Amino acid sequence: MKINEFNWKIGGEAGEGIMVTGLIFSKACAKLGLEVFNYAEYPSRIRGGHNCYQVKAQENKPVTAEKELDILIALNKETITLHLDEMTKNGLIIYDSNIKDISINYDGLYPVPMEELAIKAGGKITKNNVSLGVSAGILNMPLEAINSAVTKAFKDKGEKVLNMNLTAVKEGYDFVLKNPPKNFTCRIDKKDFIKRYVMTGNEAIALGAIKAGLKLYAAYPMTPASSILHFLAPLERKYRILVKHTEDEIAAILTAIGASFAGIRSMAGTSGGGFSLMTEALGMAAITEVPLVIVECMRPGPSTGMPTWTEQGDLRFVMHASQGDFIRVILTPGDIAEAYHLIQLAFNLAEKYQIPVILMSDKFLSESSESIDRLTHLDLPKERGKRLKDVPPDYKRYDLSIEDGISWRAFPPSPKGMQLANSDEHDEYGLVTEESDLRIQMVHKRMKRLESIKKEVPKPVLYGDKNAEISLIGFGSVKNPILRAMEYLNKEGIKVNFLHCLCPHPFVPENYIDFVKNTKRLICVENNYFGQFAGILQENLLIEIKERLLKYDGRPFFPHEIVQYIKEGEKK
């Protein structure tokens, strides 16, 4: 019997409430003290197409999306067809008994008259909530846990709508009590409620930005970054933030640069296609030394690519975007906590060193959600950098005499602090220059801060025994799948460690040299075709990464894929 661990999925047509049902179920599990990770798949369509939402629940972290299902809720026949091969041997497929011609060879079929029960509750539209009641019943989950999450989701819809959905849950729950499934062994053995949060990566980024003092967010909607805009918009008045839905991505980055020039903390968000449009302005922020924070949420490319799927294919592009040589920092969180923490660091680095800082996420991290207890221990004090209160009469915005190369900033309105800021090379006052000596001095001025930045960017984090036989390395959202795979491998006596990169640029070789020297079998894991991070390692460490576990089908890594690759390599 599996106690307090299961993988649950619901699937159906877009418009059947798949996403909200999955989120409600996961919040009920989290309320009971389980760790949950939610992963959704949906097509890039306005209407129609197959949607699914899965919840992995277990006692302890790390938790991530996994392939093998214990429970599948099928609101239509297509769901069974698409996900049958994901079912475990002793799993359960719960389906609407109105679905006909289910001719499959699988023991764990459990028909439920979902439509009839939904009509009895008040309307067909509540069929998804009937499935919630069924799920609670078969898992021995306290009905109050589901009811609490349903109430929170529907309380703003009015008492009639709320009661209809609560009745639908009860109908599904009572059906299971009268018709218990045979031979199903997953159970929840928790009764006490605790306060937990279930949060997406983008929500963590938004909350971290608010904590960092964000006062302007500018973006044009682009999956998977759009939910940052949606999350922040209703919070404008509460936190005194201007949330601007601009006409395009060029306007978004220029709005953020203008706000930062005026002295407030600002941020722009987009995906790879939108970042393509931002690249000219990125260089302008660099040459004018205006702090800039950008969130770039990756999805498969090139061009429009696969808008609602995941990949890590933008790393090289973001590293080299815009012409010329200038300093930028790229931060790559791997989970919810790191997303919350690193966006705060991004603001501090941007203002302290007057540079662009890009936080890179992807669809998997941005839109998946995870249970979390608290994040306040990850809060950072604000570092606003060199800000002038009293502006001298002969104010030099780009003063060459400053040893660390970081000039003092003055902000409008200030009659004494008038300054020029344009995209041309300039002298100390901001006046355009083409003099060769002055050009060299200005480049050196901007580059002086690089060594200090390298000391402040986060170091990679090692997980597992440093003397393990097999070593994995990667960046960003591969973190949780790798950590979960390591647990499975360790149970089989295969010792693995993992070095997780939080800042691939600027790359600091000394943070990686000892790890690479001690590896017996090194594997780079990343979601792209070329192995972009592996290439960065090779260039900077002068080594060859012979093994690369790469995936680029729009789906994240699942732990069993990593386990299988490592075990097959051990046999050779």
C-alpha positions, 0 to 999 in steps of 0.5 A: 500500500502507498501511504501519502504518496501518489501521482494524480492527473485530470484530463479533458477538453479545454473549458471543462475546468481542468486547471482550476480542478487540479489546483484545488486538489493540490491545495487540499493535499498541501493543507493536509501537510503533503508536499505537492508539485503541479504540472499542466499541459495545454495546447496553444489555442484560444479554445478547444484541445486537450488539457491536463493537470497533474499533481504529485503528492508525497511526504517530503521534498524534493517533489517534481512532475513524474510520468507514472500515474496512480490516478487518472481522472478522464472527463473524455475518451481522449484522456484515456487514449493519451495517458493510458501508457502512463498508468502504473500496474495498480493504478485507477482510471476514473472516467465518466460512465457516459463515455462509451466503447472503452475497449482497453486491457486495463484492470483499474477502470472505475466508471462514475456517472459524473454527468448525472451526479453533476446535474443532480448537484445543479448543473453539468458544469460541475462535473469537474468538482464531482471528480474532486469528491471521487478523488477524496473518497478513494484516497480517504481524504477528509472531505473538509480539506476539499471543501475548504479549497473549493470554498476559497476558489468559488467564494467570490462567485456568490452563495448559489454557485459555491453551494452548487460546487460543494454539492457536486463534491459531496455527490462524488464523495458519497458515490465512492463510499457506496461503490468503493474501488477494488484493489486500489492501494493509495491512501492519505493518512493525514487529518490535521490541517496546516497553513501551506501555500501552493505557488507558481514560479511566476508568482514567486518572481512577482512576490520577490519583486514586490519584496525588493521594492518594485514600483513599475512592471512593464510587459506585453503578454507572452506565454509563459511570462504573461502570468506575472502581469496578471498576478501583479495587476490587481495588486497595483494599489495595495503595493503602489506599483504601476503595472503597465500593459504596453503596446509591444515589448520594445515599449515595455523595456523602454518604459522600464529603462525610463522608470529606472532612470528616474530612480525607481525599481522597475522590471520588464518581463517577456519570453524569447520572442519578445526578448528578441525585440528588446535587444537594442534597448538592452544595449542602451541600458548598458551604455547609459548605465541604467539599472535594468531587471528583465525576466525572460521565461523560455519556451521552444523556438525558433520564431513562435515555436511552441508557445505553451511548452518548455525548453532551455534554448535561450541561454546563449541568445540572452548571453550575447544579445545586443551588439558590443561588449558589456556586462550583464548578469544572468540568474537561473533559479531552479525552484520556487524558493530560488525564484523568490530569492534571486529576483531580489538579488537581481534588483540589488545587483542591477542598482549596485553595479548599474547594469542589466540583470536577466532572470531566466525561467522557463515554462516548467518553472514559471507555470508549475506550482509547488507547496511552500511553507514560508519564504521570508527567510530568503528576503534580502536587504535592499542595496540601492547603490550610489545615489546622490542626495546633494548634487554638485554643480559640476555633476559628471554622470560618467565620472572617470576618476571613480576607482571602481568605475561605478558613477554616482546617480542623480535623479530628476527633478534636480536642476543641478543634476542635469545630465545627458543619457543617450545610446552613443558613446559619451564623455563624462557629462554624457556628450557624444564623443568619437575620440579613441582615447575617451572611448577606451577609457569609457569601456574600461570604466564600465568593465571595472566592476566585473571582478566585483560582480563575480564575487557577488553572484551566487555560486553553484550548489552541490547536492549529494556526496562529493565523491560520488561515482556519477556527477550531474550538472545543469542549470535552472528547472532541471534541479528538482527532476535531478534531485528526485532521480538521485533519490531513486538511484541512491535506493538502488545503491548508485551514488550520484551528485549534482552541481546546480548552476544559479548564474551561468553568466558571468561564468566563474571558473574557480566555482566549478574546477574542483567539482569537474576534477573530482568527477569520474563520469560527468553528465550535463543535463539540459532542455535544448538541442545543442547542450548550450550550458555544456558548451559554456563549461567546455569553453571556460574550463577547457574540458570536453563534456562527453555525455549530454542528456538533452531533451527538446520535445517541449516537455520537462525532464521526468526523473525516470528518464534521468534514472534510465539514462544513468543505468543504461550508461552503467551497463556499458 
